[in-house]
Amino acid sequence: MLHTRKVPACFMLERRFPLKKVICCTIVSACWGAAGLALCLLPLAAEGQPPAPTAAAGLSVSRPAAQARPHTSLQPLLDKAEQARDHGQRETALALYAKVQTQATAASDKVGEARSLSGIGGVYFATGQPQKALAAYRQALTLAQAAGDKSGEGDTLNGFGLVYAHTGQPQQALDYFQRALLLSQAMEDKADESVVLTNIGQVYTDTSEPQKALLYYGQALALKRDAGDKTGEATVLSSIGQVYSNTGDPKKALDYYQQALPILQAAGHKSEFATLLNNIGQVYSNTGQPQKALAYYRQALPLHRAAEDKAGTAGTLNNIGLVYENTGEPQKALDYLQQALPLLRAAGDKAGESHDLSNIGMVYAKTGQPQKALDYYQQSLPLKRAAGDKAGEAVTLSNMGEAYSETGEPQKALDFYQQALPLAQAAGDKASQVTLLNNIGSVYQRSSNFQKALDYYQQSLSLSQGLNDKAEKAATLNNIGYAYLSSGDSQKALDYYRQALPVLQAAGDKAGEATVLLNIGGVCAQTDLPKEALGYYQQALPLKRAAGDKVGEAVLLSSIGLLYLRTGQPQEALDYFQQALPIAQTAGDKTTTAQTLRGIGRVSYVLGQPQKALDYFLQALPLTRAAQDKNEEAVTLSDMGLTYRKLGQPQKALECYRQALLLAQAIGDKAGEAAMLRNIQAVEAADKSTRPQQPRPSGAGTGS
């Protein structure tokens, strides 16, 4: 029996912090004395990135009687082991395969021994132990070749390919799959040939070569249909759906998934049917339809439980958790992700466990708890390395880089991103490379090195165009726009934002579309076009709400509040800030909560209530520190400095400005540093001019 990767499973998806879809609503106002520290909301847009499919032994492949395998008297026991493996009962399967191996060795049954070792390799592969899997496959291959068991040899070569594919070594995987393909074709074994073709297609899916993937899947589909293999047909249809999902074509993805669905349902394959429901749910999640996604995940969950599939159950819990994370309900997200963890450990699924730990870390990161996030990432990382999962290791390193970026440690962030990039390149994971190039660009952008940022963004754009991935391309265009905006070229920023918008609309990415609309609105606001800005904000707001993006909704409401404040309408501004505040607080987003409190403080200042303003700034300050957001902390301290000046407390104003100066220097914000130096000089000059003049000392030599 050949192993194929199951219906490509979006369950056990690992989230990463991808290309930053920067939400910028920059209000530069000299009266606040912080031109370089203007309010700029930077939520971490964690978009689903389809992972390498989970390591799992695949669907049964029937063979024609004429293609019978060499005989082993232990076949009934092997069949039991394979059934246990296919139902996720890995410990039972391992024990049965070990029993077959012992009996086969005693009976000098090389065929039985080879097949038992190949089965053991499959179980080790499924439990994230690639080195043990390879050791078992090496023994199996030698025995199968010695016994003249061509079919067993093909199974084992295919097993090698799966291990190398999963551990980020696509070329080695393709080498083994091609050897297996030649054997199956020489034996005229159409069933095995179709399985290997599917696996080759999956490698090309993983390496972001969709046209090659579709070519191999097309060949496999024809063979499955000719053989009347309905279950295999469903597997390939789902694989094709995954290609279209990856390349930002949700309509085609759903079309192929929906073709596969009734086939698996009729066949009674509960686990595979549940996995496919997960895949459909993921499409809806990616296109900003969280309620539809949840409906499919909730259909999948009892099916996995009924099949006693711990890994599948955990994967579905993981996906439900990620929907809640996306809709701004972090506590619910953590509840589901934490439920998944013991199931994965019980199933011995190290790869799944590492993904889940990484996802828990991401929730903490998004709720302004980067240190907790790092704790979980650091638990995930050795599991990735032990499994030889280079692509997964790159994702976790990238997430760690993002956490350090959010704590205002750009050099550490850069170190982790640069560790991740060669791993993603070695794994042939172009989508991760696009993400990492974007993230490296964002570090340089935050340090006001706009040319270097643009260099990395342009590399990312070039690579994303080759992927035919609309979401990745749009996010990179958005980032380039933000870099131009940051460097003062608002017209070029608008050009890139407007290029991103139709790409996102074509991909059906409502959340991304809302982000870019908000960014365009931000440029309009900055260039004194408040009416146009408000129009873009109002277009974005229902999209955020429809996507269930609570944090995004709070950001937008706060942005509208800032716009009204800037145009001299403080009461209208206050109304929007007060709508934003409870949403940000419920979502547990400390940074957005702090920014909104600061917005209310600014309204109070404008209304001539400096003490009330200070009260709001003082509420915001500890939140910025808890979130380790040095940029936001600096802006808040600058606002406090101005307010203390208004209250006639210049020493406290100086203390705030000096703290803000140190933060600006720490994060490499040259413009903010210059603004704080000007503020400090202004306070010192004012203090000096109001200080009582000391009497001049008498000239030398005068008596008295």
C-alpha positions as CSV (number, residue, x, y, z in Angstrom):
1,M,0.0,0.0,0.0
2,L,1.5,3.3,-1.0
3,H,1.1,6.3,1.3
4,T,-0.2,9.5,-0.1
5,R,-0.7,12.7,1.7
6,K,-4.3,12.8,2.7
7,V,-6.9,15.3,1.3
8,P,-4.5,18.2,1.8
9,A,-5.3,19.3,5.3
10,C,-5.6,22.9,6.2
11,F,-6.4,21.5,9.6
12,M,-3.3,21.9,11.8
13,L,-2.7,25.2,10.0
14,E,0.1,27.1,11.6
15,R,-0.4,30.9,11.6
16,R,2.5,33.2,10.9
17,F,2.8,36.9,10.9
18,P,3.0,37.5,7.3
19,L,3.5,40.6,5.2
20,K,2.3,43.5,7.3
21,K,-0.9,44.9,6.0
22,V,-0.1,48.3,7.6
23,I,-3.1,50.3,8.8
24,C,-1.9,53.8,8.9
25,C,-3.9,56.8,9.9
26,T,-1.1,59.4,10.4
27,I,-2.1,62.6,11.9
28,V,0.8,65.0,12.0
29,S,0.1,68.1,14.0
30,A,2.7,70.5,15.2
31,C,0.6,71.4,18.2
32,W,1.3,68.0,19.6
33,G,5.1,68.6,19.2
34,A,5.6,65.0,17.9
35,A,5.7,65.2,14.1
36,G,7.7,62.1,13.9
37,L,5.6,60.2,16.4
38,A,2.2,60.6,14.8
39,L,-0.5,58.1,15.5
40,C,0.0,55.1,13.2
41,L,-2.0,51.9,14.0
42,L,0.0,48.8,13.0
43,P,-2.1,45.7,13.7
44,L,-0.6,42.4,12.9
45,A,-2.6,41.0,10.1
46,A,-2.3,37.3,10.5
47,E,-3.6,35.8,7.3
48,G,-3.8,32.1,6.9
49,Q,-1.0,30.7,4.9
50,P,-1.6,27.1,3.8
51,P,0.9,24.9,5.5
52,A,2.8,21.8,4.4
53,P,0.1,19.1,4.8
54,T,0.2,17.2,8.0
55,A,2.2,14.1,8.1
56,A,-0.3,11.3,7.7
57,A,-0.5,7.9,6.2
58,G,-2.8,8.0,3.3
59,L,-5.8,6.4,1.7
60,S,-5.9,2.7,0.8
61,V,-5.0,1.9,-2.8
62,S,-6.5,-1.2,-4.3
63,R,-4.6,-3.1,-7.0
64,P,-5.9,-5.3,-9.8
65,A,-5.5,-9.1,-9.1
66,A,-3.1,-9.4,-12.0
67,Q,-0.7,-7.1,-10.2
68,A,-0.5,-9.2,-7.1
69,R,2.4,-8.6,-4.7
70,P,4.9,-11.2,-3.7
71,H,3.4,-13.5,-1.1
72,T,3.8,-13.2,2.7
73,S,1.9,-15.4,5.1
74,L,1.8,-12.4,7.5
75,Q,-0.4,-10.3,5.2
76,P,-3.5,-10.5,7.5
77,L,-1.5,-9.1,10.3
78,L,0.0,-6.4,8.0
79,D,-3.6,-5.5,7.0
80,K,-4.6,-5.0,10.6
81,A,-1.5,-2.8,11.2
82,E,-2.4,-0.7,8.2
83,Q,-6.0,-0.3,9.3
84,A,-4.8,0.9,12.8
85,R,-2.4,3.4,11.2
86,D,-5.1,4.7,8.8
87,H,-7.5,5.3,11.8
88,G,-4.9,7.3,13.7
89,Q,-4.1,4.4,16.2
90,R,-0.4,4.8,15.8
91,E,0.8,3.0,18.9
92,T,-1.3,0.0,18.0
93,A,0.0,0.1,14.4
94,L,3.6,0.3,15.6
95,A,3.1,-2.7,17.9
96,L,1.5,-4.8,15.1
97,Y,4.2,-3.9,12.6
98,A,6.9,-4.8,15.2
99,K,5.1,-8.2,15.7
100,V,5.1,-8.8,12.0
101,Q,8.8,-7.9,11.8
102,T,9.7,-10.3,14.6
103,Q,7.8,-13.2,13.0
104,A,9.0,-12.4,9.5
105,T,12.7,-12.3,10.7
106,A,12.3,-15.6,12.4
107,A,10.7,-17.2,9.3
108,S,13.3,-15.6,7.0
109,D,10.4,-13.9,5.2
110,K,12.1,-10.9,3.6
111,V,8.9,-9.6,1.9
112,G,7.1,-9.6,5.3
113,E,10.1,-8.0,7.0
114,A,10.4,-5.3,4.4
115,R,6.8,-4.4,4.5
116,S,6.7,-4.3,8.3
117,L,9.7,-1.9,8.3
118,S,8.1,0.2,5.6
119,G,5.0,0.4,7.8
120,I,7.1,1.3,10.8
121,G,8.7,4.1,8.8
122,G,5.2,5.4,7.9
123,V,4.2,5.5,11.5
124,Y,7.4,7.3,12.5
125,F,6.8,9.8,9.6
126,A,3.2,10.4,10.9
127,T,4.4,11.1,14.4
128,G,7.0,13.6,13.3
129,Q,10.1,11.4,13.7
130,P,11.7,11.7,10.3
131,Q,15.2,10.3,11.1
132,K,13.6,7.1,12.6
133,A,11.4,6.9,9.5
134,L,14.3,7.2,7.1
135,A,16.3,4.5,9.1
136,A,13.3,2.1,8.8
137,Y,12.8,2.9,5.1
138,R,16.5,2.2,4.4
139,Q,16.3,-1.3,5.9
140,A,13.0,-1.9,4.1
141,L,14.4,-0.8,0.8
142,T,17.4,-3.2,1.0
143,L,15.1,-6.1,1.9
144,A,12.5,-5.4,-0.8
145,Q,15.2,-5.2,-3.4
146,A,16.8,-8.4,-2.2
147,A,13.4,-10.2,-2.3
148,G,12.5,-8.8,-5.8
149,D,9.5,-7.1,-4.3
150,K,9.1,-4.3,-6.8
151,S,5.8,-3.2,-5.4
152,G,7.3,-3.0,-1.8
153,E,10.3,-1.2,-3.2
154,G,8.0,1.4,-4.8
155,D,6.1,1.8,-1.5
156,T,9.4,2.5,0.3
157,L,10.7,4.9,-2.3
158,N,7.4,6.8,-2.0
159,G,7.9,6.8,1.8
160,F,11.3,8.3,1.4
161,G,9.8,11.0,-0.8
162,L,7.1,11.9,1.8
163,V,9.7,12.3,4.5
164,Y,11.9,14.5,2.4
165,A,8.9,16.6,1.2
166,H,7.8,17.1,4.8
167,T,11.2,18.1,6.0
168,G,11.7,20.8,3.4
169,Q,13.9,19.0,0.9
170,P,11.7,19.1,-2.2
171,Q,14.4,18.1,-4.7
172,Q,15.3,14.9,-2.7
173,A,11.6,14.2,-2.5
174,L,11.1,14.5,-6.2
175,D,14.1,12.2,-6.9
176,Y,12.5,9.4,-4.8
177,F,9.0,10.0,-6.2
178,Q,10.3,9.8,-9.7
179,R,12.0,6.5,-9.0
180,A,8.8,5.2,-7.5
181,L,6.9,6.5,-10.5
182,L,9.1,4.6,-13.0
183,L,8.6,1.4,-11.0
184,S,4.9,1.7,-11.0
185,Q,4.8,2.4,-14.7
186,A,7.1,-0.5,-15.4
187,M,4.7,-2.8,-13.4
188,E,1.7,-1.1,-15.1
189,D,0.3,-0.5,-11.6
190,K,-2.0,2.4,-12.4
191,A,-3.2,2.6,-8.7
192,D,0.4,3.2,-7.4
193,E,1.2,5.4,-10.4
194,S,-1.7,7.7,-9.5
195,V,-0.7,7.9,-5.9
196,V,2.9,8.9,-6.8
197,L,1.7,11.5,-9.3
198,T,-0.5,13.0,-6.6
199,N,2.5,13.2,-4.3
200,I,4.6,14.9,-6.9
201,G,1.8,17.3,-7.5
202,Q,1.8,18.1,-3.7
203,V,5.6,18.8,-3.8
204,Y,5.0,21.4,-6.5
205,T,2.1,22.8,-4.5
206,D,4.4,23.2,-1.5
207,T,7.1,24.9,-3.6
208,S,4.6,27.3,-5.1
209,E,4.7,26.0,-8.6
210,P,0.9,25.7,-9.3
211,Q,1.0,25.0,-13.0
212,K,3.4,22.0,-12.5
213,A,1.2,20.8,-9.6
214,L,-2.0,21.0,-11.7
215,L,-0.2,19.0,-14.5
216,Y,0.6,16.1,-12.2
217,Y,-2.8,16.2,-10.5
218,G,-4.5,16.2,-13.9
219,Q,-2.7,12.9,-14.8
220,A,-3.5,11.4,-11.4
221,L,-7.2,12.3,-11.7
222,A,-7.5,10.6,-15.1
223,L,-6.0,7.4,-13.7
224,K,-8.3,7.5,-10.6
225,R,-11.4,7.9,-12.8
226,D,-10.3,5.2,-15.2
227,A,-9.9,2.8,-12.3
228,G,-13.2,3.8,-10.8
229,D,-11.3,4.8,-7.6
230,K,-13.8,7.2,-6.1
231,T,-12.0,7.9,-2.9
232,G,-8.7,8.5,-4.8
233,E,-10.6,10.8,-7.2
234,A,-11.9,12.8,-4.2
235,T,-8.3,13.1,-2.9
236,V,-7.0,14.5,-6.1
237,L,-10.0,16.9,-6.5
238,S,-9.3,18.2,-3.1
239,S,-5.6,18.6,-3.9
240,I,-6.5,20.6,-7.0
241,G,-8.8,22.7,-4.8
242,Q,-5.9,23.4,-2.5
243,V,-3.8,24.7,-5.4
244,Y,-6.5,27.2,-6.3
245,S,-7.0,28.2,-2.6
246,N,-3.2,28.8,-2.4
247,T,-3.2,31.0,-5.5
248,G,-6.1,33.2,-4.3
249,D,-8.9,31.7,-6.4
250,P,-11.5,30.8,-3.8
251,K,-14.3,30.2,-6.3
252,K,-12.3,27.5,-8.1
253,A,-11.1,26.0,-4.8
254,L,-14.6,25.6,-3.6
255,D,-15.8,24.2,-6.9
256,Y,-13.2,21.3,-6.6
257,Y,-13.8,20.8,-2.9
258,Q,-17.6,20.6,-3.5
259,Q,-17.0,18.0,-6.2
260,A,-15.0,15.9,-3.7
261,L,-17.4,16.2,-0.8
262,P,-20.3,13.9,-1.9
263,I,-17.8,11.2,-3.0
264,L,-16.2,11.0,0.4
265,Q,-19.6,11.2,2.2
266,A,-20.9,8.4,0.1
267,A,-17.8,6.3,0.8
268,G,-18.3,6.7,4.5
269,H,-14.7,8.0,5.0
270,K,-15.4,10.1,8.1
271,S,-11.9,11.4,8.7
272,E,-11.3,12.3,5.1
273,F,-14.7,13.9,4.8
274,A,-14.1,15.9,8.0
275,T,-10.7,17.0,6.6
276,L,-12.3,18.2,3.5
277,L,-14.9,20.2,5.5
278,N,-11.9,21.8,7.2
279,N,-10.5,22.8,3.9
280,I,-13.7,24.4,2.8
281,G,-13.9,26.2,6.1
282,Q,-10.4,27.5,5.5
283,V,-11.4,29.0,2.2
284,Y,-14.2,30.9,4.0
285,S,-11.8,32.0,6.7
286,N,-9.3,33.3,4.2
287,T,-12.0,35.3,2.4
288,G,-13.3,37.0,5.5
289,Q,-16.4,34.9,6.2
290,P,-15.7,33.6,9.7
291,Q,-19.3,32.4,10.4
292,K,-19.3,30.2,7.3
293,A,-15.8,28.9,8.3
294,L,-17.1,28.0,11.8
295,A,-20.1,26.2,10.4
296,Y,-17.8,23.9,8.4
297,Y,-15.4,23.4,11.2
298,R,-18.2,22.5,13.6
299,Q,-19.5,19.9,11.1
300,A,-16.0,18.4,11.0
301,L,-15.4,18.2,14.7
302,P,-17.9,15.4,15.7
303,L,-16.8,13.4,12.6
304,H,-13.2,13.4,13.8
305,R,-14.3,12.5,17.3
306,A,-16.5,9.7,16.0
307,A,-13.5,8.3,14.1
308,E,-11.4,8.6,17.3
309,D,-9.0,10.7,15.2
310,K,-7.1,12.7,17.9
311,A,-4.9,14.6,15.4
312,G,-7.9,15.5,13.2
313,T,-9.9,16.6,16.3
314,A,-7.0,18.7,17.5
315,G,-6.6,20.2,14.0
316,T,-10.2,21.3,13.9
317,L,-10.1,22.7,17.4
318,N,-7.0,24.6,16.2
319,N,-8.8,26.0,13.2
320,I,-11.8,27.1,15.3
321,G,-9.4,28.8,17.6
322,L,-7.8,30.7,14.7
323,V,-11.2,32.0,13.6
324,Y,-11.8,33.4,17.0
325,E,-8.3,34.9,17.0
326,N,-9.1,36.6,13.7
327,T,-12.4,38.0,14.9
328,G,-10.9,39.6,18.0
329,E,-12.0,37.0,20.6
330,P,-8.6,36.0,22.0
331,Q,-9.8,34.2,25.1
332,K,-12.1,31.9,23.0
333,A,-9.2,31.4,20.6
334,L,-6.9,30.3,23.5
335,D,-9.6,28.0,24.9
336,Y,-9.8,26.0,21.6
337,L,-6.0,26.0,21.0
338,Q,-5.4,24.8,24.6
339,Q,-7.9,22.0,24.1
340,A,-6.0,20.8,21.1
341,L,-2.6,20.5,22.8
342,P,-3.2,17.4,25.0
343,L,-4.8,15.6,22.1
344,L,-1.8,16.2,19.9
345,R,0.5,15.0,22.7
346,A,-1.6,11.9,23.2
347,A,-1.5,11.2,19.5
348,G,2.3,11.6,19.5
349,D,1.9,14.2,16.8
350,K,5.0,16.4,17.3
351,A,4.4,18.4,14.1
352,G,0.9,19.2,15.1
353,E,2.0,20.1,18.7
354,S,4.6,22.5,17.3
355,H,2.0,24.2,15.1
356,D,-0.4,24.5,18.0
357,L,2.2,26.0,20.3
358,S,3.1,28.5,17.7
359,N,-0.5,29.5,17.2
360,I,-1.0,30.0,21.0
361,G,2.1,32.2,20.9
362,M,0.6,34.2,18.0
363,V,-2.6,34.9,20.0
364,Y,-0.5,36.2,22.9
365,A,1.5,38.3,20.4
366,K,-1.6,39.9,19.0
367,T,-3.0,40.7,22.4
368,G,0.2,42.7,23.3
369,Q,1.9,40.0,25.3
370,P,5.1,39.4,23.2
371,Q,7.0,37.8,26.1
372,K,4.4,35.1,26.5
373,A,4.3,34.7,22.7
374,L,8.1,34.1,22.7
375,D,7.7,31.5,25.5
376,Y,5.4,29.4,23.3
377,Y,7.5,30.0,20.1
378,Q,10.6,28.7,22.0
379,Q,8.7,25.5,23.0
380,S,7.6,25.1,19.3
381,L,11.1,25.6,17.8
382,P,12.9,22.5,19.0
383,L,10.0,20.3,17.9
384,K,10.3,21.7,14.4
385,R,14.0,21.1,14.4
386,A,13.6,17.6,15.7
387,A,11.1,16.8,13.0
388,G,13.5,18.3,10.4
389,D,10.6,20.6,9.3
390,K,12.6,23.5,7.8
391,A,9.6,25.3,6.4
392,G,7.9,25.2,9.8
393,E,11.1,26.2,11.5
394,A,11.3,29.3,9.2
395,V,7.7,30.2,10.1
396,T,8.4,30.0,13.9
397,L,11.7,32.0,13.5
398,S,9.7,34.6,11.5
399,N,7.1,34.8,14.3
400,M,9.8,35.3,16.9
401,G,11.3,38.0,14.8
402,E,7.9,39.7,14.7
403,A,7.6,39.5,18.5
404,Y,11.0,41.2,18.8
405,S,9.9,43.8,16.3
406,E,6.9,44.6,18.4
407,T,9.0,45.0,21.5
408,G,11.1,47.6,19.8
409,E,14.2,45.3,19.3
410,P,14.8,45.7,15.6
411,Q,18.2,44.1,15.5
412,K,16.9,40.9,17.2
413,A,14.0,40.9,14.8
414,L,16.3,41.2,11.9
415,D,18.5,38.4,13.3
416,F,15.5,36.0,13.4
417,Y,14.2,36.9,10.0
418,Q,17.6,36.4,8.5
419,Q,17.9,33.0,10.2
420,A,14.5,32.1,8.7
421,L,15.1,33.2,5.1
422,P,17.7,30.6,4.0
423,L,15.5,27.9,5.6
424,A,12.5,28.9,3.6
425,Q,14.8,29.1,0.5
426,A,16.2,25.6,1.2
427,A,12.6,24.3,1.6
428,G,11.6,25.9,-1.7
429,D,8.8,27.7,0.2
430,K,8.4,30.8,-1.9
431,A,5.4,32.0,0.0
432,S,7.4,32.2,3.2
433,Q,10.2,33.9,1.4
434,V,7.8,36.6,0.3
435,T,6.7,37.0,3.9
436,L,10.2,37.2,5.2
437,L,11.4,39.7,2.6
438,N,8.4,41.8,3.6
439,N,9.2,41.5,7.3
440,I,12.8,42.4,6.8
441,G,11.7,45.4,4.8
442,S,9.4,46.4,7.7
443,V,12.3,46.4,10.2
444,Y,14.2,48.8,7.9
445,Q,11.1,50.9,7.4
446,R,10.6,51.3,11.2
447,S,14.2,52.4,11.4
448,S,13.5,55.1,8.8
449,N,15.8,53.3,6.3
450,F,13.2,53.6,3.5
451,Q,15.4,52.8,0.6
452,K,16.5,49.5,2.1
453,A,12.9,48.8,3.0
454,L,11.9,49.4,-0.6
455,D,14.7,47.1,-1.9
456,Y,13.3,44.2,0.2
457,Y,9.7,45.0,-0.7
458,Q,10.6,45.0,-4.4
459,Q,12.3,41.6,-4.1
460,S,9.2,40.3,-2.4
461,L,6.9,41.8,-5.1
462,S,9.0,40.1,-7.8
463,L,8.8,36.8,-6.1
464,S,5.0,37.1,-5.3
465,Q,4.2,37.8,-9.0
466,G,5.8,34.5,-9.9
467,L,3.5,32.7,-7.3
468,N,0.3,34.0,-8.8
469,D,-0.8,34.6,-5.2
470,K,-3.1,37.6,-5.2
471,A,-3.1,38.1,-1.4
472,E,0.7,38.0,-1.2
473,K,1.1,40.4,-4.1
474,A,-1.5,42.8,-2.8
475,A,0.1,42.9,0.7
476,T,3.5,43.6,-0.8
477,L,2.1,46.4,-3.0
478,N,0.5,47.8,0.2
479,N,3.8,47.7,2.0
480,I,5.6,49.5,-0.8
481,G,2.8,52.2,-0.6
482,Y,3.4,52.6,3.1
483,A,7.2,52.9,2.6
484,Y,6.6,55.7,0.1
485,L,4.1,57.4,2.5
486,S,6.7,57.1,5.4
487,S,9.3,58.8,3.2
488,G,7.0,61.6,2.4
489,D,5.9,60.6,-1.2
490,S,2.1,60.5,-0.7
491,Q,1.4,60.3,-4.5
492,K,3.5,57.2,-5.0
493,A,1.9,55.7,-1.9
494,L,-1.5,56.2,-3.4
495,D,-0.4,54.7,-6.7
496,Y,0.7,51.4,-4.9
497,Y,-2.4,51.3,-2.6
498,R,-4.6,51.7,-5.7
499,Q,-2.8,48.8,-7.4
500,A,-3.3,46.6,-4.4
501,L,-7.1,47.3,-4.1
502,P,-8.4,45.5,-7.3
503,V,-6.0,42.5,-6.6
504,L,-7.6,42.1,-3.2
505,Q,-11.1,42.5,-4.6
506,A,-10.4,39.8,-7.2
507,A,-9.1,37.5,-4.5
508,G,-12.3,38.1,-2.4
509,D,-10.1,39.2,0.5
510,K,-12.5,41.5,2.3
511,A,-10.2,42.1,5.3
512,G,-7.3,43.0,3.1
513,E,-9.5,45.3,1.0
514,A,-10.6,47.1,4.1
515,T,-7.0,47.5,5.2
516,V,-6.0,49.2,1.9
517,L,-9.1,51.4,1.9
518,L,-8.1,52.5,5.3
519,N,-4.6,53.2,4.1
520,I,-5.9,55.3,1.2
521,G,-8.1,57.1,3.6
522,G,-5.0,57.8,5.8
523,V,-3.2,59.4,2.8
524,C,-6.2,61.5,2.0
525,A,-6.3,62.6,5.6
526,Q,-2.6,63.5,5.6
527,T,-2.9,65.5,2.4
528,D,-5.8,67.7,3.7
529,L,-8.6,65.8,1.9
530,P,-10.8,64.9,4.9
531,K,-14.0,64.4,3.0
532,E,-12.3,61.8,0.7
533,A,-10.6,60.2,3.7
534,L,-13.9,59.8,5.5
535,G,-15.4,58.2,2.3
536,Y,-12.7,55.5,2.2
537,Y,-13.0,54.9,6.0
538,Q,-16.8,54.5,5.6
539,Q,-16.3,52.0,2.8
540,A,-13.8,50.0,4.9
541,L,-15.9,49.8,8.1
542,P,-18.7,47.4,6.9
543,L,-16.0,45.1,5.4
544,K,-14.2,44.8,8.7
545,R,-17.5,44.2,10.5
546,A,-18.6,41.5,7.9
547,A,-15.2,39.8,8.4
548,G,-15.8,39.8,12.2
549,D,-12.5,41.7,12.6
550,K,-13.0,43.4,15.9
551,V,-9.5,44.8,16.2
552,G,-9.8,46.2,12.6
553,E,-13.2,47.7,13.4
554,A,-11.8,49.4,16.5
555,V,-8.8,50.7,14.5
556,L,-11.2,52.1,11.9
557,L,-13.5,53.8,14.4
558,S,-10.5,55.3,16.1
559,S,-9.2,56.5,12.7
560,I,-12.5,58.2,12.0
561,G,-12.3,59.8,15.4
562,L,-8.9,61.2,14.6
563,L,-10.1,62.6,11.3
564,Y,-13.0,64.4,13.0
565,L,-10.5,65.7,15.7
566,R,-8.2,67.0,13.0
567,T,-11.0,68.8,11.2
568,G,-12.1,70.6,14.4
569,Q,-15.1,68.4,15.3
570,P,-14.1,67.1,18.8
571,Q,-17.6,65.9,19.8
572,E,-17.9,63.8,16.7
573,A,-14.4,62.5,17.3
574,L,-15.3,61.6,20.9
575,D,-18.3,59.6,19.7
576,Y,-16.2,57.4,17.4
577,F,-13.4,57.0,20.1
578,Q,-16.1,55.9,22.6
579,Q,-17.4,53.3,20.1
580,A,-13.9,52.0,19.5
581,L,-12.8,51.7,23.1
582,P,-15.0,48.8,24.4
583,I,-14.4,46.8,21.1
584,A,-10.6,47.1,21.5
585,Q,-10.8,46.3,25.2
586,T,-13.0,43.2,24.6
587,A,-10.6,42.1,21.9
588,G,-7.7,42.3,24.4
589,D,-5.7,44.5,22.0
590,K,-3.6,46.6,24.4
591,T,-2.1,48.8,21.6
592,T,-5.4,49.8,20.0
593,T,-6.9,50.3,23.5
594,A,-4.0,52.6,24.4
595,Q,-4.3,54.5,21.1
596,T,-8.0,55.0,21.6
597,L,-7.6,56.2,25.2
598,R,-5.0,58.6,23.9
599,G,-7.4,59.9,21.3
600,I,-10.0,60.6,24.0
601,G,-7.3,62.4,25.9
602,R,-6.5,64.6,22.9
603,V,-10.2,65.5,22.6
604,S,-10.2,66.5,26.2
605,Y,-7.2,68.6,25.7
606,V,-8.8,70.4,22.7
607,L,-12.0,71.0,24.8
608,G,-9.8,72.8,27.4
609,Q,-9.7,70.0,29.9
610,P,-6.0,69.3,30.3
611,Q,-6.3,67.4,33.6
612,K,-8.9,65.1,32.1
613,A,-6.6,64.6,29.1
614,L,-3.8,63.7,31.4
615,D,-6.0,61.1,33.2
616,Y,-6.6,59.3,29.8
617,F,-2.9,59.5,28.8
618,L,-2.0,58.0,32.2
619,Q,-4.4,55.1,31.5
620,A,-2.8,54.6,28.1
621,L,0.8,54.6,29.2
622,P,0.9,51.3,31.2
623,L,-0.9,49.5,28.3
624,T,1.8,50.6,25.8
625,R,4.4,49.3,28.2
626,A,2.5,46.0,28.8
627,A,2.4,45.6,25.0
628,Q,6.1,46.6,24.8
629,D,5.1,49.0,22.0
630,K,7.9,51.6,22.3
631,N,6.6,53.7,19.5
632,E,3.2,54.1,21.1
633,E,4.8,54.6,24.5
634,A,6.9,57.5,23.0
635,V,3.9,59.1,21.4
636,T,1.9,58.9,24.7
637,L,4.8,60.4,26.7
638,S,5.0,63.2,24.1
639,D,1.3,64.0,24.6
640,M,1.8,63.9,28.4
641,G,4.7,66.3,28.0
642,L,2.5,68.8,26.1
643,T,-0.2,68.5,28.7
644,Y,2.1,69.0,31.7
645,R,3.3,72.2,30.0
646,K,-0.3,73.3,29.7
647,L,-0.8,72.6,33.4
648,G,2.3,74.7,34.2
649,Q,4.5,71.8,35.3
650,P,7.6,72.2,33.0
651,Q,9.8,69.7,35.0
652,K,7.3,66.9,34.5
653,A,7.0,67.9,30.8
654,L,10.8,67.7,30.5
655,E,10.8,64.3,32.2
656,C,8.2,62.9,29.7
657,Y,10.0,64.4,26.7
658,R,13.3,62.9,27.8
659,Q,11.8,59.5,28.2
660,A,10.2,59.8,24.7
661,L,13.6,60.9,23.3
662,L,15.3,57.7,24.7
663,L,12.5,55.5,23.1
664,A,12.8,57.3,19.8
665,Q,16.6,56.7,19.8
666,A,16.1,53.0,20.8
667,I,13.8,52.3,17.9
668,G,15.8,54.3,15.4
669,D,13.1,56.9,14.8
670,K,15.2,59.9,13.6
671,A,12.2,62.1,13.0
672,G,10.8,61.4,16.4
673,E,14.2,62.0,18.0
674,A,14.4,65.4,16.3
675,A,10.9,66.4,17.4
676,M,11.7,65.5,21.0
677,L,14.9,67.5,21.0
678,R,12.9,70.5,19.7
679,N,10.3,70.0,22.5
680,I,13.0,69.8,25.2
681,Q,14.7,72.9,23.9
682,A,11.4,74.8,23.8
683,V,10.6,73.9,27.5
684,E,14.1,74.8,28.6
685,A,14.0,78.1,26.8
686,A,10.5,79.0,28.2
687,D,11.7,78.0,31.7
688,K,14.8,80.2,31.4
689,S,12.8,83.2,30.2
690,T,10.4,83.0,33.2
691,R,13.1,82.4,35.8
692,P,13.8,85.5,38.0
693,Q,17.0,87.3,37.0
694,Q,19.9,87.0,39.5
695,P,21.6,90.3,40.5
696,R,24.9,90.8,38.7
697,P,28.0,90.5,41.0
698,S,29.9,93.7,41.6
699,G,32.9,94.4,39.4
700,A,36.3,93.4,40.7
701,G,38.1,95.8,43.0
702,T,35.0,97.7,44.2
703,G,34.7,98.2,48.0
704,S,31.6,97.5,50.1
